[in-house]
Amino acid sequence: MPPHICEVCKVSRAQILRPRNHARVCAPCFISLFESEVAETISSTTLFQPGERVAIGASGGKDSTVLASVLKTLNDRHGWNLDLVLLSVDEGITGYRDHSLEAVKRNSADLGLPLKIVSYEDLYGWSMDQVVAQIGKKGNCTYCGVFRRQALDRGAAMLNVGHVVTGHNADDVAETVLMNLLRGDLPRLSRATSIITSTPSAARASVARDEKAEVTFTNVKRSKPLMYAYEKEIVMYAHHKKLDYFSTECLYSPEAFRGSARTLIKNLERIRPESILDVVRSGVDMAKLVPTGDGKSQGACTKTKAPEVAAADDEEADGGCGTSNSKADGNSMAAMEKKLQQDAQAEADGNETEVKLPSQSVNGQRHDRDHTHEAYSSLSPSAKFDGQDHDRHTTQPTTTVPIRTKQEKKSGRKTNRDAPAPKQRLGQCERCGYLSSQAVCKACVLLEGLNKARPRTGVEVGDGG
């Protein structure tokens, strides 16, 4: 069988089969396509501003190494005038992080980018080796993830950088989407599938940040330029560009739940390679359905329409998604949706509707022919048969009985049901000042548990006298 020719240049022999579209391309064309796609992702989402100071989260692995190389190349090629710097976190894992940091230092010298290293030991007084020795391997990734996120923000503040980019790829995002689905944690889909994540203070900050303005660790923006890049293509890019990276897996990660999600994603990729990007796009669409803090959602059926179509929808739309004709007959979806909303509001208010069924007693026995349902009586007159009520018996009025919540029963007092539900507000930790919706952030809570279990004095065994 003759070798395949590159589908781009039509000259060289094809060396790479791309998983996203099954295109056969040669190595030079693949490198050019990969860089062009990353540049398109950056420009279409407006990740950077001209002259912006950006920190690249560098771990020494393939993703961060490729990200640093691509950003350096694109910055020089397109004249973005970005001030790039490498930012690494030393978790204190002997035999893993110490070797990967050596690769980061070599990349820093090769690319000519400055390097800043922050360590768990300096920030928290604990290394991951000490944490694992204290709590064991189960659940240690929770500690590491919380500490690393805050360490990156603190390191960026030390460098006076307001934007950190990470090397998360499409496989990582697909794994995160699957993990959130398996755990039923849909509210996290929005953060996991967004290419840009910003704290509220960072979102309010000016886009053109003053170089002399001080950056705190509570207003750091994050982005994922490689969000739509396959892990396989990242490896091939690093191979053909001959990049120096550290490929050993973390010593403690096999115990993580992410490993199970990664196995499922890889098995799915063997059957259908395009599934990874499909999972990512599905996660983005599902995130739009998750209600926000005000109880609203972005809506999956919100689409851009022509003005005349939108105007027609505004005049006729009473139903929701899937309603073919909002002005249907008596059993329309509009009435059903209205009834469901009333039931949901009643449940939220702690009320229930008591329905008394009419009856006739003959010789001590009840002969109820028809039971009048609340759902039927709540429909509009047009929703009934020929506009008439066919109940054999007179429908008695319904009474609304308020339900006392458990807290009211315990406290013995009635709360104001008209008052709006308290909303979760993002503030600052009382101890460290980091952003948190609670009085104490999660990192401080974890540190408190570790410090309580740490012995205050050392125990030494001396020679017996």
C-alpha positions as CSV (number, residue, x, y, z in Angstrom):
1,M,0.0,0.0,0.0
2,P,1.6,3.3,-1.0
3,P,2.2,5.9,1.8
4,H,-0.4,8.6,2.3
5,I,0.4,12.1,1.2
6,C,-0.1,15.1,3.5
7,E,-3.6,16.6,2.9
8,V,-2.3,20.1,3.4
9,C,0.9,20.5,1.4
10,K,0.2,17.6,-1.0
11,V,3.9,16.9,-1.2
12,S,5.4,15.4,2.0
13,R,4.5,12.0,3.4
14,A,1.8,12.0,6.0
15,Q,3.1,11.2,9.5
16,I,0.2,12.2,11.8
17,L,-3.4,11.2,11.9
18,R,-5.3,13.9,13.7
19,P,-8.0,12.6,16.1
20,R,-10.3,15.6,15.7
21,N,-11.0,15.2,11.9
22,H,-8.9,12.1,10.9
23,A,-6.8,14.3,8.6
24,R,-3.4,12.9,7.6
25,V,-0.7,15.6,7.7
26,C,3.1,15.8,7.8
27,A,5.0,17.0,10.9
28,P,5.7,20.6,9.6
29,C,2.0,21.1,8.6
30,F,0.8,19.7,11.9
31,I,2.9,22.1,13.9
32,S,1.6,25.0,11.8
33,L,-2.0,23.9,12.1
34,F,-1.6,23.3,15.9
35,E,-0.2,26.8,16.4
36,S,-2.9,28.4,14.2
37,E,-5.7,26.7,16.1
38,V,-4.3,27.9,19.5
39,A,-4.0,31.4,18.0
40,E,-7.6,31.2,16.8
41,T,-8.8,30.2,20.3
42,I,-6.9,33.1,21.9
43,S,-8.1,35.7,19.4
44,S,-11.7,34.5,19.3
45,T,-12.1,34.6,23.1
46,T,-9.9,37.7,23.6
47,L,-7.8,36.0,26.2
48,F,-5.0,38.6,26.2
49,Q,-4.7,42.4,25.9
50,P,-1.7,44.0,24.1
51,G,1.2,44.5,26.5
52,E,-0.4,42.4,29.3
53,R,1.8,40.7,31.8
54,V,0.9,36.9,31.9
55,A,2.2,34.2,34.1
56,I,2.3,30.6,32.7
57,G,1.7,27.9,35.2
58,A,4.7,25.7,34.6
59,S,4.8,22.2,36.1
60,G,7.5,20.7,33.8
61,G,5.0,18.4,32.2
62,K,4.0,18.2,28.5
63,D,1.0,20.5,28.7
64,S,2.7,23.5,30.4
65,T,5.9,23.0,28.4
66,V,3.9,23.1,25.1
67,L,1.9,26.0,26.3
68,A,5.0,28.0,27.1
69,S,6.6,27.2,23.8
70,V,3.4,28.0,21.8
71,L,2.7,31.3,23.6
72,K,6.3,32.4,23.1
73,T,6.2,31.6,19.4
74,L,2.8,33.2,18.8
75,N,3.8,36.3,20.9
76,D,6.8,36.8,18.7
77,R,4.9,36.0,15.4
78,H,1.8,38.1,16.0
79,G,3.4,41.0,17.9
80,W,1.1,40.7,21.0
81,N,3.8,42.3,23.2
82,L,2.9,40.0,26.1
83,D,5.2,40.0,29.1
84,L,5.5,36.3,29.7
85,V,6.9,34.8,32.9
86,L,6.9,31.2,34.2
87,L,5.3,30.4,37.6
88,S,5.9,27.1,39.3
89,V,4.5,25.5,42.5
90,D,6.7,23.2,44.6
91,E,4.3,20.9,46.4
92,G,7.2,19.1,48.2
93,I,6.8,15.6,46.6
94,T,10.2,13.9,46.7
95,G,11.1,12.0,43.6
96,Y,8.5,13.8,41.5
97,R,8.3,17.6,41.8
98,D,12.0,18.1,42.4
99,H,12.8,16.4,39.1
100,S,10.1,18.2,37.2
101,L,11.3,21.6,38.5
102,E,14.6,20.9,36.9
103,A,12.9,20.6,33.6
104,V,11.1,23.9,34.2
105,K,14.5,25.6,34.9
106,R,15.9,24.2,31.6
107,N,12.8,25.5,29.7
108,S,13.2,28.8,31.3
109,A,16.7,29.1,30.0
110,D,15.8,27.8,26.6
111,L,12.8,30.2,26.1
112,G,14.5,33.1,27.8
113,L,11.6,33.6,30.3
114,P,12.0,34.5,34.0
115,L,10.9,31.8,36.5
116,K,9.3,32.2,39.9
117,I,8.9,29.2,42.3
118,V,6.6,29.2,45.3
119,S,6.4,26.2,47.7
120,Y,3.8,24.7,50.0
121,E,6.4,24.7,52.8
122,D,6.9,28.4,52.6
123,L,3.2,29.3,52.2
124,Y,1.5,26.8,54.5
125,G,4.3,25.2,56.6
126,W,3.4,21.8,55.1
127,S,4.8,19.8,52.2
128,M,2.7,17.2,50.4
129,D,4.9,14.4,51.7
130,Q,4.1,15.6,55.2
131,V,0.4,15.9,54.4
132,V,0.3,12.3,53.0
133,A,2.2,11.0,56.0
134,Q,-0.4,12.6,58.2
135,I,-3.7,11.7,56.5
136,G,-2.7,8.9,54.1
137,K,-3.1,8.7,50.3
138,K,-6.8,8.7,50.3
139,G,-8.1,12.3,49.9
140,N,-4.7,13.9,49.6
141,C,-5.6,15.4,46.1
142,T,-8.2,17.6,47.8
143,Y,-5.5,19.2,50.0
144,C,-3.1,19.5,47.0
145,G,-5.8,21.1,44.7
146,V,-6.9,23.6,47.2
147,F,-3.4,24.6,48.2
148,R,-2.1,24.8,44.6
149,R,-4.9,27.1,43.4
150,Q,-4.2,29.5,46.2
151,A,-0.4,29.2,45.7
152,L,-0.8,30.2,42.1
153,D,-2.8,33.2,43.0
154,R,-0.3,34.2,45.7
155,G,2.6,33.6,43.3
156,A,1.0,35.8,40.7
157,A,0.5,38.6,43.3
158,M,4.2,38.4,44.1
159,L,5.0,38.9,40.5
160,N,2.3,41.6,40.2
161,V,0.6,39.6,37.5
162,G,-3.1,39.7,37.1
163,H,-3.5,36.8,34.5
164,V,-2.4,33.2,34.9
165,V,-2.7,30.7,32.1
166,T,-2.7,26.9,32.7
167,G,-2.1,23.9,30.4
168,H,-5.5,22.2,30.8
169,N,-6.3,20.4,27.5
170,A,-9.5,19.0,26.1
171,D,-8.9,15.6,27.8
172,D,-8.6,17.3,31.2
173,V,-11.8,19.3,30.6
174,A,-13.7,16.2,29.4
175,E,-12.6,14.3,32.5
176,T,-13.7,17.2,34.8
177,V,-17.1,17.2,33.0
178,L,-17.5,13.5,33.6
179,M,-16.4,13.7,37.2
180,N,-19.0,16.4,37.9
181,L,-21.7,14.4,36.3
182,L,-20.8,11.2,38.2
183,R,-20.8,13.2,41.5
184,G,-23.9,15.1,40.6
185,D,-22.0,18.4,41.0
186,L,-23.6,20.3,38.1
187,P,-22.9,23.8,39.5
188,R,-19.2,23.3,38.9
189,L,-19.7,22.7,35.2
190,S,-19.7,26.4,34.6
191,R,-16.3,26.9,36.0
192,A,-14.8,23.7,34.6
193,T,-16.0,24.4,31.0
194,S,-15.3,28.1,30.9
195,I,-12.1,29.0,29.1
196,I,-11.8,32.1,31.3
197,T,-12.4,32.1,35.1
198,S,-12.2,35.3,37.0
199,T,-12.9,36.3,40.5
200,P,-15.5,39.1,41.0
201,S,-12.8,41.6,41.9
202,A,-10.8,40.7,38.8
203,A,-13.9,41.0,36.6
204,R,-14.5,44.5,37.9
205,A,-10.9,45.5,37.3
206,S,-10.1,47.6,34.3
207,V,-9.1,45.6,31.2
208,A,-6.1,47.9,30.5
209,R,-4.4,47.4,33.9
210,D,-2.0,50.0,34.9
211,E,1.5,48.6,35.2
212,K,2.1,50.4,38.5
213,A,-1.2,49.1,40.0
214,E,-0.7,46.5,42.7
215,V,-2.2,43.1,42.0
216,T,-3.5,41.1,45.0
217,F,-4.1,37.4,45.2
218,T,-7.9,38.0,45.2
219,N,-8.1,39.5,41.7
220,V,-6.2,37.1,39.5
221,K,-7.7,35.9,36.2
222,R,-7.2,32.4,34.8
223,S,-7.5,31.0,31.3
224,K,-7.0,27.8,29.4
225,P,-5.6,28.4,25.9
226,L,-5.2,24.7,25.2
227,M,-8.8,23.9,26.2
228,Y,-9.7,22.5,22.7
229,A,-6.3,20.8,22.1
230,Y,-6.2,17.0,22.3
231,E,-3.7,15.5,24.7
232,K,-2.4,13.3,21.9
233,E,-1.7,16.3,19.7
234,I,0.1,18.0,22.6
235,V,2.4,15.0,22.9
236,M,3.0,14.9,19.1
237,Y,3.8,18.7,19.1
238,A,6.3,18.3,21.9
239,H,7.8,15.3,20.2
240,H,8.3,17.0,16.8
241,K,9.4,20.2,18.3
242,K,11.9,18.3,20.5
243,L,10.7,20.0,23.7
244,D,12.2,19.0,27.1
245,Y,9.5,17.9,29.6
246,F,9.1,15.6,32.5
247,S,6.7,12.7,31.9
248,T,6.5,10.9,35.2
249,E,3.0,10.8,36.9
250,C,2.5,12.1,40.4
251,L,3.2,9.5,43.0
252,Y,0.0,10.1,44.8
253,S,-2.4,10.6,41.9
254,P,-3.3,7.0,41.2
255,E,-5.6,7.1,44.3
256,A,-7.5,10.1,42.9
257,F,-11.1,9.8,41.5
258,R,-9.9,11.5,38.3
259,G,-8.1,8.3,37.4
260,S,-11.5,6.5,37.0
261,A,-12.8,9.3,34.8
262,R,-9.7,9.3,32.7
263,T,-10.1,5.5,32.1
264,L,-13.6,6.0,30.9
265,I,-12.6,8.9,28.6
266,K,-9.7,6.9,27.1
267,N,-11.9,3.9,26.5
268,L,-14.4,6.1,24.7
269,E,-11.6,7.7,22.7
270,R,-10.5,4.3,21.4
271,I,-14.0,3.8,19.9
272,R,-14.6,7.4,18.7
273,P,-11.7,9.9,19.0
274,E,-14.0,12.9,18.3
275,S,-15.9,12.0,21.6
276,I,-13.5,14.1,23.7
277,L,-14.4,17.4,22.1
278,D,-18.1,16.3,22.0
279,V,-18.0,15.8,25.8
280,V,-16.4,19.2,26.2
281,R,-19.1,20.9,24.1
282,S,-21.8,19.0,25.9
283,G,-20.5,20.2,29.2
284,V,-20.5,23.8,27.9
285,D,-24.2,23.3,26.8
286,M,-25.2,21.7,30.1
287,A,-23.5,24.5,32.1
288,K,-25.9,26.9,30.4
289,L,-28.9,25.0,32.0
290,V,-27.5,25.2,35.5
291,P,-29.3,28.0,37.5
292,T,-27.1,30.8,38.6
293,G,-27.2,32.5,42.0
294,D,-30.4,34.4,41.2
295,G,-32.2,31.2,40.2
296,K,-31.9,31.9,36.5
297,S,-30.0,30.0,33.8
298,Q,-28.5,31.1,30.5
299,G,-30.9,28.8,28.7
300,A,-30.2,26.2,26.1
301,C,-32.9,27.4,23.8
302,T,-31.8,31.0,23.7
303,K,-30.6,31.5,20.2
304,T,-29.9,34.5,18.0
305,K,-32.9,35.1,15.7
306,A,-33.9,37.5,13.2
307,P,-35.8,40.6,14.5
308,E,-39.1,39.6,13.0
309,V,-38.8,36.0,14.3
310,A,-37.9,37.3,17.8
311,A,-40.8,39.7,17.8
312,A,-43.2,36.9,16.8
313,D,-41.8,34.7,19.6
314,D,-42.3,37.5,22.1
315,E,-46.0,37.9,21.1
316,E,-46.9,34.2,21.1
317,A,-44.4,32.5,23.4
318,D,-46.1,31.2,26.6
319,G,-44.5,27.8,26.7
320,G,-41.0,26.6,27.1
321,C,-38.5,24.5,25.1
322,G,-40.1,22.0,22.9
323,T,-43.5,23.8,22.7
324,S,-44.4,23.6,19.0
325,N,-47.4,25.9,19.4
326,S,-47.6,28.0,22.5
327,K,-51.3,28.9,21.8
328,A,-52.5,25.4,21.8
329,D,-55.9,24.0,22.9
330,G,-57.1,23.5,26.4
331,N,-54.4,21.0,27.4
332,S,-51.6,23.4,26.3
333,M,-48.2,23.2,27.8
334,A,-48.5,26.8,29.0
335,A,-51.2,25.9,31.6
336,M,-49.2,22.9,32.8
337,E,-46.0,25.0,33.1
338,K,-47.9,27.6,35.0
339,K,-49.3,25.0,37.4
340,L,-45.8,23.5,37.9
341,Q,-44.4,27.0,38.7
342,Q,-47.2,27.5,41.3
343,D,-46.5,24.2,42.9
344,A,-42.8,25.0,43.1
345,Q,-43.5,28.4,44.6
346,A,-45.9,26.8,47.1
347,E,-43.3,24.3,48.1
348,A,-40.7,27.0,48.5
349,D,-43.0,29.0,50.7
350,G,-43.7,25.9,52.8
351,N,-47.4,25.8,51.9
352,E,-49.6,22.9,50.9
353,T,-53.1,22.9,49.4
354,E,-55.7,20.9,51.2
355,V,-58.4,19.5,48.8
356,K,-61.7,18.3,50.3
357,L,-63.4,15.7,48.2
358,P,-67.2,16.0,48.1
359,S,-69.1,12.8,49.0
360,Q,-72.7,11.6,49.5
361,S,-73.6,9.2,52.2
362,V,-76.2,6.6,51.5
363,N,-77.0,4.0,54.1
364,G,-73.7,4.8,55.9
365,Q,-71.7,4.3,52.7
366,R,-69.8,6.9,50.6
367,H,-70.6,7.0,46.9
368,D,-68.0,9.3,45.3
369,R,-68.6,9.3,41.6
370,D,-66.0,11.9,40.6
371,H,-63.0,13.2,42.4
372,T,-62.3,16.8,41.6
373,H,-58.5,17.2,41.1
374,E,-56.7,20.3,42.0
375,A,-54.9,20.3,38.7
376,Y,-58.2,20.3,36.8
377,S,-59.8,23.0,38.9
378,S,-56.8,25.3,38.5
379,L,-57.0,25.3,34.7
380,S,-58.5,28.2,32.9
381,P,-62.1,27.8,31.7
382,S,-60.9,27.3,28.1
383,A,-58.9,24.3,29.3
384,K,-62.1,22.5,30.3
385,F,-64.3,20.5,28.0
386,D,-66.4,22.9,25.8
387,G,-65.9,25.5,28.5
388,Q,-68.1,23.5,31.0
389,D,-67.4,21.9,34.3
390,H,-68.5,18.2,34.2
391,D,-68.2,17.5,37.9
392,R,-71.1,15.7,39.3
393,H,-70.7,17.4,42.7
394,T,-70.0,20.9,43.8
395,T,-66.3,21.6,44.2
396,Q,-65.7,22.9,47.7
397,P,-63.2,25.7,48.2
398,T,-59.7,24.8,48.9
399,T,-57.8,26.0,51.9
400,T,-54.1,26.8,52.1
401,V,-52.3,25.3,55.2
402,P,-48.8,26.6,55.9
403,I,-46.2,24.0,56.8
404,R,-43.8,24.7,59.6
405,T,-40.2,24.0,58.7
406,K,-37.9,22.0,60.9
407,Q,-36.1,25.0,62.0
408,E,-39.3,26.8,63.0
409,K,-40.4,23.7,65.0
410,K,-37.1,23.7,66.9
411,S,-37.0,27.5,67.5
412,G,-40.7,27.8,68.2
413,R,-41.0,31.0,66.2
414,K,-42.3,31.7,62.7
415,T,-40.0,33.2,60.2
416,N,-40.9,35.9,57.6
417,R,-41.8,33.9,54.5
418,D,-42.0,37.0,52.4
419,A,-38.4,37.8,53.0
420,P,-36.1,36.7,50.1
421,A,-33.9,33.7,50.5
422,P,-30.4,34.6,51.6
423,K,-27.9,34.5,48.7
424,Q,-24.4,33.2,49.0
425,R,-22.0,36.1,48.8
426,L,-18.3,35.9,48.1
427,G,-16.2,37.6,50.7
428,Q,-12.8,37.2,52.2
429,C,-11.4,34.7,54.6
430,E,-11.1,36.1,58.1
431,R,-7.7,34.5,58.6
432,C,-5.8,34.7,55.3
433,G,-7.8,37.2,53.3
434,Y,-8.4,34.8,50.4
435,L,-11.7,34.8,48.5
436,S,-14.3,32.6,50.2
437,S,-18.1,32.3,50.5
438,Q,-17.6,31.2,54.2
439,A,-16.0,33.0,57.1
440,V,-13.0,30.8,56.8
441,C,-11.7,29.5,53.4
442,K,-11.2,25.8,52.7
443,A,-7.4,26.1,52.8
444,C,-7.5,27.4,56.3
445,V,-9.9,24.8,57.4
446,L,-7.7,22.0,56.0
447,L,-4.6,23.6,57.6
448,E,-6.4,23.8,60.9
449,G,-7.1,20.1,60.8
450,L,-3.5,19.3,60.0
451,N,-2.0,21.6,62.6
452,K,-4.3,20.1,65.3
453,A,-2.9,16.7,64.6
454,R,0.7,17.8,64.4
455,P,2.7,17.0,67.6
456,R,3.9,20.2,69.4
457,T,7.1,18.6,70.7
458,G,9.3,16.1,69.1
459,V,10.0,12.7,70.6
460,E,13.6,11.5,70.7
461,V,14.9,8.2,71.8
462,G,18.2,8.5,73.6
463,D,20.7,5.9,74.8
464,G,19.7,4.4,78.1
465,G,22.0,5.5,80.9
